[in-house]
Amino acid sequence: MYPMEQQQEETASKIYQYAFKLRDQGKTKDEIKQDLIMHGIDESTAEAISGNIEEHYANYTNIKKKTAEKNILYGGLWCAGGIIITAVTYSAASDDGGHYFIAWGAIIFGAIQFFRGVSQRM
């Protein structure tokens, strides 16, 4: 890479870091664009950067939402499965006498994953 290209890449990286910092502070797309313009970035470039930042955050939010939904679903299934196995084996043991199986691993693992998903969703 040529020194000029490297310098341009570093400058672009710093601009994006600054724009991400503004977004993390709760600034809107238009506020980021105006801030970049005030710092000497031309309007079309500022529009592109603020649009890219907004798109990145939309994708990130969508991924977080899908992850939370998966954790809620699979956690609920693990927990319910553990409870069902425990109930069925307990019922069989109480009718005929004998031992039953408490699926505490599945119940606890499922509950943790379920509540992690609920927490992620908020």
C-alpha positions in Angstrom: 0.0 0.0 0.0 1.3 3.4 -0.9 1.8 6.0 1.9 -0.9 8.3 0.5 -3.5 5.4 0.3 -2.6 4.4 3.9 -3.1 8.0 5.1 -6.5 8.2 3.3 -7.5 4.9 4.9 -6.5 6.1 8.4 -8.4 9.3 7.9 -11.5 7.5 6.8 -11.2 5.2 9.7 -11.0 8.1 12.1 -14.0 9.8 10.6 -16.0 6.6 10.9 -14.9 6.1 14.5 -16.0 9.7 15.3 -19.4 9.1 13.6 -19.9 5.8 15.5 -19.0 7.7 18.7 -21.7 10.3 17.9 -24.3 7.5 17.2 -23.4 5.8 20.5 -24.2 9.2 22.2 -27.7 8.9 20.7 -27.3 11.3 17.8 -29.6 10.8 14.8 -28.5 10.3 11.2 -29.2 13.9 10.4 -27.4 15.2 13.5 -24.3 13.1 12.6 -24.5 14.4 9.0 -24.6 18.0 10.2 -21.8 17.4 12.7 -19.6 16.0 10.0 -20.4 18.9 7.7 -19.4 21.3 10.5 -16.1 19.5 10.7 -15.3 20.1 7.0 -16.7 16.9 5.3 -18.7 17.6 2.1 -22.4 17.1 2.2 -22.5 14.0 0.0 -19.7 12.2 1.9 -21.4 13.1 5.2 -24.7 11.7 3.9 -23.0 8.5 2.9 -21.2 8.1 6.2 -24.2 8.8 8.3 -26.3 6.4 6.1 -23.6 3.7 6.5 -23.6 4.2 10.3 -27.4 4.0 10.5 -27.4 0.8 8.3 -24.8 -0.8 10.5 -26.9 -0.1 13.6 -30.0 -1.4 12.0 -28.3 -4.6 11.1 -26.8 -4.9 14.6 -30.2 -4.4 16.2 -31.7 -7.0 13.9 -29.0 -9.5 14.8 -29.5 -8.9 18.5 -33.2 -9.3 18.2 -32.9 -12.6 16.3 -30.4 -13.9 18.9 -32.7 -13.0 21.7 -35.6 -14.7 20.1 -33.6 -17.9 19.6 -32.5 -17.9 23.2 -36.1 -17.4 24.4 -37.3 -20.2 22.1 -34.6 -22.8 22.8 -34.3 -21.9 26.5 -38.1 -22.4 26.8 -37.9 -25.7 25.0 -35.0 -27.1 27.1 -36.8 -26.0 30.3 -40.2 -27.4 29.3 -38.5 -30.6 28.1 -36.8 -31.0 31.5 -40.0 -30.4 33.4 -41.9 -32.9 31.2 -39.3 -35.6 31.6 -39.3 -35.0 35.4 -43.1 -35.1 35.5 -43.4 -38.3 33.4 -40.8 -40.2 35.3 -42.2 -39.1 38.6 -45.7 -40.1 37.6 -44.4 -43.5 36.5 -42.4 -44.0 39.7 -45.3 -42.9 42.0 -47.8 -45.4 40.3 -45.5 -48.4 40.4 -43.0 -47.3 43.1 -39.4 -46.9 42.2 -37.1 -44.2 41.1 -37.7 -41.1 39.0 -35.4 -38.8 37.1 -35.1 -35.1 37.8 -33.8 -33.4 34.6 -32.4 -30.5 36.6 -29.7 -29.8 34.1 -32.1 -29.2 31.2 -34.4 -27.2 33.5 -31.7 -24.9 34.8 -29.9 -24.6 31.4 -33.2 -23.8 29.7 -34.2 -21.3 32.3 -30.9 -19.5 32.1 -31.0 -19.4 28.3 -34.6 -18.2 28.4 -34.0 -15.4 30.8 -30.9 -14.4 28.9 -33.0 -14.0 25.8 -35.6 -12.0 27.7 -32.8 -9.7 29.0 -31.3 -9.4 25.5 -34.7 -8.5 24.1 -35.1 -5.5 26.4 
